[in-house]
Amino acid sequence: MKVNASKEIQNNESLAGWIILHGLTEALPNRDDFDQVAEKGRGVDDQIRLDIKLNIGGIDIDFLALCKDWQNQVESMIQKEAEILIANKFSDITDIMYDLEERLKPEIKKRLEGWESDSTL
């Protein structure tokens, strides 16, 4: 499958771009080798398209679709966990506020009674 590596790498939020870049830098630590691969894949629009194949047990897998699905699943898990953490924090804050209210009620009542008695004099 031909993948527009330039487009994926330029998109900082693209998991596929990060995997492509990591794979290229691991496989091609020598800058000259990297330049040769890039030049071979460069099209007329100056975008680099690389033939990326993912095969599991003899079955070809769509690399970009796999990366997008994986990224969506990870983002969904992170969002759910964040929602749980935020809900727990709000619950903690609510508990603290109720506790504070209960501790302050006697003091407020005492001061109000003091003001009422001062105003009747």
C-alpha positions in Angstrom: 0.0 0.0 0.0 1.4 3.4 -1.0 1.3 5.8 2.0 1.8 9.5 1.7 4.6 9.5 4.4 5.1 13.3 4.0 1.5 14.0 4.9 1.5 11.5 7.9 4.8 12.7 9.3 3.8 16.4 9.1 0.7 15.7 11.1 1.9 15.7 14.7 -1.3 13.9 15.8 -0.9 11.0 13.3 0.1 7.7 14.9 0.9 6.4 11.5 3.3 9.4 11.0 5.1 8.6 14.3 5.4 4.9 13.4 6.7 5.7 9.9 9.2 8.1 11.3 10.3 5.8 14.0 10.6 2.9 11.6 12.6 4.9 9.2 15.0 6.2 11.8 15.5 2.8 13.3 15.9 1.0 9.9 17.9 3.8 8.3 20.2 5.4 10.9 22.5 6.6 8.1 21.3 9.9 6.7 22.4 8.9 3.1 20.2 5.8 3.3 17.3 7.8 4.5 17.7 10.3 1.7 17.9 7.5 -0.9 14.6 6.0 0.3 13.0 9.5 0.4 14.2 10.3 -3.1 12.9 6.9 -4.5 9.5 7.6 -3.0 9.3 11.3 -4.0 6.5 12.1 -6.4 6.0 15.0 -8.8 4.2 16.9 -6.1 7.3 16.6 -3.9 5.4 14.3 -1.5 7.1 11.2 -0.4 5.0 8.0 -0.9 6.3 4.8 0.6 5.1 1.3 0.0 4.2 0.2 3.5 3.1 -3.4 4.0 1.7 -5.0 7.2 1.1 -8.7 6.9 -0.1 -10.8 9.8 -0.3 -14.5 9.2 -0.5 -14.1 5.5 -3.2 -11.5 5.7 -2.5 -8.0 4.4 -3.6 -5.3 6.8 -4.4 -1.7 5.9 -1.7 0.1 7.7 -3.3 3.5 7.9 -6.7 2.1 8.9 -5.1 0.1 11.6 -3.2 3.1 12.9 -6.4 5.3 12.9 -8.4 2.6 14.6 -5.7 2.1 17.2 -5.3 5.8 17.8 -9.1 6.3 18.2 -9.3 3.4 20.7 -6.4 4.8 22.8 -7.9 8.3 22.7 -11.3 6.9 23.8 -9.7 5.0 26.7 -7.8 8.1 27.8 -10.9 10.2 27.6 -13.0 7.7 29.7 -10.2 7.5 32.3 -9.9 11.3 32.4 -13.7 11.6 32.9 -13.6 9.1 35.8 -10.7 11.0 37.4 -12.4 14.4 37.0 -15.7 13.0 38.4 -13.8 11.6 41.4 -12.1 15.0 42.0 -15.4 16.8 41.8 -16.9 14.3 44.2 -14.0 14.9 46.6 -14.4 18.7 46.3 -18.2 18.3 47.0 -17.5 16.2 50.0 -15.0 18.8 51.3 -17.5 21.6 50.7 -20.3 19.8 52.7 -17.8 19.0 55.5 -16.8 22.6 55.6 -20.4 23.8 55.6 -21.2 21.5 58.5 -18.2 22.8 60.5 -19.1 26.4 59.9 -22.9 26.2 60.6 -22.4 26.4 64.4 -20.1 29.4 64.1 -22.4 31.2 61.7 -25.4 30.5 63.9 -23.5 31.9 66.9 -22.5 35.1 65.1 -26.1 35.6 63.8 -27.5 35.2 67.3 -24.8 37.7 68.5 -25.8 40.3 65.9 -29.5 39.8 66.6 -28.9 40.4 70.3 -26.7 43.4 69.6 -29.3 44.9 67.4 -32.1 44.6 70.0 -30.2 46.6 72.6 
